Structures are given as C-alpha cells and as structure tokens.
Amino acid sequence: MLLNRLRDTLKQRERASVQELSLALGMTPDALRAMLDTLERKGRVHKLPAQTNCGDCCKCNPDTLDVYAWSAPR
C-alpha cells in the first residue's frame, strides 16, 4: 500500500521534502500531499517550518520546499 511505503520512507529518512519523496516513491507531489495530510491529522508526521532544509545538500530553495518529519514512535 502506498501509505505504508510513504510511512516507511519517512521513518527511514526521519525528514524529507515532498519533492524528495516524490522522486523516491514515483508519485506526484499532489498525491503525496494528500497522504501527508492524512498522516499529519493522525499525528504521525509534522510539517516543518518554512525555510527548513530537507537534508545536508542545501541545493533546493527552502522557500519552495514542504518538508515533513516522522513524529510517531519508531
């Protein structure tokens, strides 16, 4: 199930941008946002503040990134 793949990917990476998740899972950003909204309502993920980097490379413009972090117990 796609929601489980998303969950597992976020658990492994701890935080990721929608763009990064889209590439990793082969899904559109809009589809991912709908699933991330569901996980956020359930308290499993949380959206990080604007201008948060998704990782170490800093190649993306943080103003255009939606970065989510896993927040439920492992």
MARDO-109311 format. One line per 5 residues: number of its first residue (from 1); for each residue y, z, x of N, C-alpha, C. Coordinates in Angstrom, 2 decimals, padded with zeros to 5 digits. Each point is the difference from the previous one (the first is absolute). Example, Ala and Ser with C-alpha at 12.3 -4.5 7.8 and 13.67 -1.06 7.14 Angstrom:
2
1 = -005.69:007.80:013.19:001.19:000.00:-000.89:001.20:000.00:000.90; 001.05:-000.72:-000.35:001.19:000.06:000.82:001.09:000.73:-000.77
//
This chain:
74
1 = -001.18:000.00:000.85:001.18:000.00:-000.85:001.24:000.00:000.89; 001.01:-000.74:-000.41:001.20:-000.15:000.82:000.74:001.31:000.22; 000.05:000.83:-001.01:000.69:001.29:000.14:-000.67:000.86:001.06; -001.32:-000.05:000.08:-000.72:000.75:001.03:000.28:-000.55:001.40; 000.08:-001.33:000.11:000.33:-000.60:001.30:001.41:000.40:000.44
6 = 000.92:000.02:-000.94:001.37:000.42:000.31:000.01:001.45:000.45; -000.69:000.85:-000.75:-000.09:001.42:000.35:-000.56:000.18:001.40; -001.11:-000.66:000.29:-000.64:000.14:001.31:000.89:-000.48:001.14; 000.71:-001.09:-000.24:000.90:-000.54:001.02:001.14:000.97:000.28; 000.58:000.56:-001.06:001.10:000.96:000.20:-000.49:001.29:000.62
11 = -001.18:000.44:-000.37:-000.57:001.21:000.63:-000.15:-000.21:001.51; -000.52:-001.16:000.36:-000.24:-000.30:001.40:001.31:-000.11:000.79; 000.99:-000.69:-000.56:001.26:-000.23:000.72:001.01:001.12:-000.18; -000.19:000.84:-001.01:000.87:001.11:-000.37:001.31:-000.45:-000.63; 000.60:-001.10:000.49:001.16:-000.59:-000.65:000.06:-001.47:000.35
16 = 000.55:-000.78:-000.95:000.06:-001.44:000.20:001.02:-000.59:-000.95; 000.55:-001.14:000.39:000.93:-000.70:-000.88:-000.78:-000.85:-000.99; 000.66:-000.38:-001.08:-000.63:-000.89:-000.98:-000.36:-001.32:000.68; 000.88:-000.46:000.87:-000.25:-001.25:000.73:-001.26:000.11:000.86; -000.14:001.09:000.71:-001.17:000.22:000.85:-001.28:000.09:-000.84
21 = 000.07:000.72:-001.12:-001.16:000.12:-000.89:-000.37:-001.35:-000.61; 001.00:-000.80:-000.33:-000.23:-001.32:-000.56:-000.81:-000.87:000.96; 000.37:000.04:001.27:-000.73:-000.77:001.01:-001.40:000.55:000.22; -000.14:001.30:000.05:-001.29:000.62:000.27:-001.00:-000.21:-001.14; 000.51:000.00:-001.24:-000.90:-000.06:-001.16:-000.04:-001.37:-000.67
26 = 000.85:-000.92:000.44:000.02:-001.33:-000.59:000.46:000.01:-001.45; 000.99:000.84:-000.29:000.51:000.14:-001.37:001.50:-000.26:000.00; 000.53:-000.36:-001.15:001.44:-000.21:-000.10:000.72:001.34:000.01; 001.22:000.03:000.51:000.78:001.25:-000.02:000.19:000.55:-001.42; 000.20:-000.87:-000.99:000.18:000.48:-001.37:-001.24:000.71:-000.52
31 = -001.17:-000.55:000.28:-001.25:000.66:-000.43:-000.16:001.34:000.69; 000.34:000.06:001.28:-000.09:001.26:000.75:000.97:001.04:-000.55; 001.21:-000.42:-000.32:000.98:000.96:-000.51:-000.48:000.63:-001.30; -000.64:-000.78:-000.85:-000.54:000.55:-001.25:-001.07:001.05:000.29; -000.87:-000.28:000.95:-001.04:000.97:000.36:000.59:001.22:000.70
36 = 000.98:-000.23:000.86:000.66:001.13:000.68:000.73:000.88:-001.00; 000.60:-000.60:-001.02:000.65:000.79:-001.06:-001.02:000.90:-000.69; -001.19:-000.55:-000.27:-001.06:000.78:-000.63:-000.41:001.16:000.89; -000.22:-000.28:001.28:-000.39:001.07:000.94:001.11:001.02:000.18; 001.24:-000.45:-000.07:001.13:000.93:000.13:000.07:000.93:-001.21
41 = -000.20:-000.54:-001.19:000.00:000.85:-001.21:-001.10:001.04:000.04; -001.12:-000.34:000.64:-001.12:000.93:000.12:000.17:000.97:001.17; 001.07:-000.17:000.78:000.26:000.91:001.11:-000.79:-000.30:001.26; -000.59:-001.18:000.07:-000.83:-000.36:001.16:000.82:-000.62:001.13; 001.09:-000.68:-000.33:000.87:-000.58:001.01:001.44:000.36:-000.35
46 = 000.86:-000.15:000.97:001.43:000.15:-000.28:000.77:-001.05:000.79; 001.06:-000.44:-000.62:000.85:-001.00:000.64:000.94:000.73:000.94; 000.07:-000.49:001.22:000.86:000.62:001.00:001.44:-000.44:-000.21; 000.93:000.79:000.49:001.42:-000.33:-000.17:000.35:-001.38:000.57; 001.03:-000.59:-000.55:000.48:-001.29:000.49:000.28:000.09:001.49
51 = -000.20:-001.09:000.68:000.23:-000.14:001.44:-001.04:000.75:000.84; -001.17:000.26:-000.58:-001.10:000.59:000.76:-000.82:-001.13:000.59; -000.31:000.08:001.29:-000.86:-001.00:000.63:-001.44:000.24:-000.43; -000.76:-001.09:-000.09:-001.40:000.13:-000.40:-000.89:000.41:001.17; 000.44:-000.25:001.22:-000.81:000.32:001.17:000.85:000.02:001.25
56 = -000.58:-000.50:001.09:000.65:000.08:001.31:000.73:-001.26:000.44; -000.26:-001.13:-000.63:000.53:-001.25:000.56:001.49:-000.21:-000.29; 000.49:000.46:-001.14:001.42:-000.10:-000.37:000.49:-001.45:-000.06; -000.86:-000.95:-000.30:000.39:-001.41:-000.08:000.57:-000.35:-001.37; -000.34:000.73:-001.02:000.47:-000.30:-001.35:001.34:000.68:-000.26
61 = 000.73:-000.57:-000.91:001.26:000.60:-000.41:-000.32:001.17:-000.93; 000.29:001.23:000.38:-000.35:001.14:-000.84:000.71:000.01:-001.35; 001.10:-000.73:-000.11:000.71:-000.06:-001.28:-000.78:-000.77:-001.06; -000.95:-000.82:000.42:-000.76:-000.81:-000.95:-001.43:000.48:-000.16; -000.36:001.09:000.63:-001.38:000.50:-000.05:-000.17:001.09:-001.06
66 = -001.11:-000.08:-000.70:-000.46:001.11:-000.83:-001.18:000.58:000.76; 000.14:001.22:000.48:-001.05:000.64:000.80:-000.60:001.14:-000.81; -001.32:000.02:-000.06:-000.73:001.03:-000.73:-000.87:000.79:000.96; -000.23:001.26:-000.34:-000.85:000.85:000.82:-001.05:000.65:-000.88; -001.18:000.19:000.54:-001.07:000.70:-000.70:000.36:001.47:-000.06
71 = -000.12:000.62:-001.15:000.40:001.39:-000.12:-001.08:000.90:-000.57; -001.11:-000.58:-000.43:-001.09:000.81:-000.55:-000.87:000.51:001.14; -000.75:001.05:-000.22:-000.91:000.49:001.05:-000.98:-001.07:000.42; -000.36:000.02:001.26:-000.97:-000.98:000.52:-001.34:000.39:-000.51
//
